[in-house]
């Protein structure tokens, strides 16, 4: 990320499912503090995406007509059909010149954040080094996604990165599609896993607050915390913006 940007540089607009509060507001504040040279805006998609349209229109009014008004970064770790559609519709309705980035995953920093959330619940050792005579707190991990089958497929590289960090089997499962979490748990128990952790690859606003805990209880797994307003998520957000500037 450049240390200085011209006044006409595109705004960074964070698009988040639901409303622009809680975790989303915390992440926006972190990005602003770490990158004071960027104009950071936050828009909740709500039920109609109108807040995002308004933020994009406001960004366009303060920038040259022939320039890019904003770079929209979805606060999502993977594809999300509903949110992706709403973002596309809001961009079209704004009439502004806008670039929408991909979601934040897969990425090594995402795997690192997942590892940290597991270790905070004593479901993984905090260090990456595994000695042969030191047992792991769990036998296997289920990486849980939302966004349907496609989100589960695109989370596979993150699962590989997390498995490398933990030196444990990590299977991807979907909380709202296939493969189901119950099927992943059955597969892991079939290879001898007794204690299974459920690692939600979710920032938070994209899923019902009680969903992870309920699914974990159903399959007898122990859930890690949501990614939430982790500093690495804020860093990924800024990197997504910076990568668009670099390509331009």
N, C-alpha and C positions, 0 to 999 in steps of 0.2 A: 504494500500500500504506500503510495507516495506520501511524503510528510507534508506536502502542500498541494493544494488543488485550486484552480481558478474559480472565481465566483460562479461561473456558468457550468461548472461540473455537475453532472446529474445527481439528483437526490438519491439517497438510498432509502427505498420504501420497503419496510418489512410488512409482509402480508401474512396474517395469522388467522386460522379458523376461529370462529367465535368472536369475542370482543377483544379490544386492545387494552387489556388489563392484566394483572397478575404476572405470570411468568413472562409473557410477551413484553410487558412494560419494563420489567427488570432487564431483559435482554437488550431492549432498545437503549436503556440507560447505560448499560455496560459498553455497548458499541460506541455511543456518543463520548463517553469518558476516554476510551482507548483511541478514538479516532476523531479528535475535535475538528479536523479539517473537512469532515463530511457532514453534509446536512442529512440528518437521519429523521425519517418520518415513520410512523407506525399506523397501520390500518387493520382493524378487525373486519373480517369478511361478513360477519353476521349472517343474515338470511338472504341478502340480495347483492352484496358486494359494493353498495353505493358509497360506503366510507372510503374504500380504496379508490373508486372513481374520483371522489372529491379531492383526495390527497394528490392524485396524479394531475388533476386539472390545476391545483394550486402550484404544484411544481412547475408545470408548463408555463404558467403566467409569469414566473420570475426568471425565465430562461429564453435564449434566442429561439425564434421559430424554427430555424434550420438545425437546431441541436437536439440531443437526447435529453428529455426532461427528467427521466428517472430510470433507475435500475431497480426492478422489483425482485426482492429475495424472499421466496416463500419460507416461512419458519416451519419447515417440514423436513424430516430425515429421508423421505422417499416419496414416490408418486402417491397422489391422493386424488382420485377422480373427481370428487365433489369440489374440493378446494381448487384444483387445477382448472376446472371448468369456470368456476366463479372468477378466478383471477383473469382468465382470458376474456371473459365477458366484460369485466370492469375496465380492462385496458382498452378494449374496443370502444366502450361507451365514452371513455375520456377523450378520445380523439388525439391524445398526446403521443409523441414519439417515445416509446418505452421499450426497454429490454427486460425480459423476464428470465432469470437464471433458472438452472435446474435446482432440484432440492439439495439439501446439504450433504446427503450421503450418496454412495459409499465414500468413506474417507478414513485414513488412519487416525485422524484426530477424533472421529466419531467412535471408533473402536476404543480409543484411549478413554474417552468419557464414559463409555459403557463399563469398561474395566473399573474405573474409579467408583461408579455407582454400585457395582457389585461388591467391591471391597468395603464400602461404607456400611454395608449390611452384613459384613463378615461372610460373604459368599464367594470371595476370591482373595487370594493373598495380594497385598498392595504392590509388591514388587513383581517384576517380569521374570526374574530368575527362578527356575524350578530345580531344586536339588532332588536327586532320586530318593533320598531318605526323608523327604518332607512331603506329607500328604496334603492334598488340596481340601478346602472346606466342603466342596461339592464334587460330584462325579461327572457332571455334565451340565450344559447350559442350553436353554431354549431362548433364541433371540426372537422376540415377539414384535410384529409389525401391525400397522393398520393401513388400509388403502387397497385391500383386495389382493388377488393373486399376483399382479404385476409388482406390487410393492415388496412382496415376499421374495420374488425372483431377484429384484434389484438389490435386496439386502444381503444376498449371498457373499459378495466380496467383503462386506463388513463382518459377516460371520467368520469367514476365513481369517481375517485379521485378528478378530477377538480370540479365536481358537489358538492362533499362534502365540498370542500374549499369555493365554491361560494354560497352554498345553493340555487342553481338555476338548472333548467332543462338543461342538456347538452346532445345533440344528436351527434353521429358520422356520418359524411357524407364523401363521396369520391369525390375528384376533377377529378378523371379519371376512376371511376367505379361506383359501386352501394354500398349503397344507394346514390342517387344524392343529392347535396346540396339543389336544388330546392324542392325536396320531403321533406327533413328535415325541411326546412323553412315553408312549407305548414303545416306540422304536428304541429309545434310549434305555428303557428298562429291559428291553430284549437283549441288549448288549451288556447288561450287568450294572447299569447306573442305578444307585439307590437314592442318593440325595441329588435332586435336580433343582437348579436355579432358573427362574424366569427373568430374563433381562429385557425390559421394555425399550425398544428402539423408538421411543416417543419423547417429544419435547414436553407435551402435556395437553395443550388446548385441542389437539386433533382427535382426542378420544374421551369417552365418558370417564370421569374421575375414578369410579369404582371398578372399571372394567378389568384392569390388570389384576387386582386383588381377588376378584371373583373367579377369574379364569385360573389363577394360580391355585386357589383353594380347591377348585374342581379337579385338578390333575395332581394334587399333592405336591406342588412345587413351591419353592420359597422365592417371593418376588423381590427384585432389587427396586430401587427408587427410579422414578422417571428422570430423564436427562435434565429437564427443567432449565433453570437459568444458570447453567454451568458456563464457566469462562471459555471453555473450548468451543461451545456452541456459538457464543458471541464472536470468537475468532473465526470460525467457519463462515459466519455471516459476512464479516468484513472481507474475508478472502474471496467469497463469491462475487462481491461488488468489485474488488480489485482486479479479479481475473477478467471481467468484462472491460474495464478500463484498459488493461494491458493489451487485450485483443484489438481494441479500437485504435 
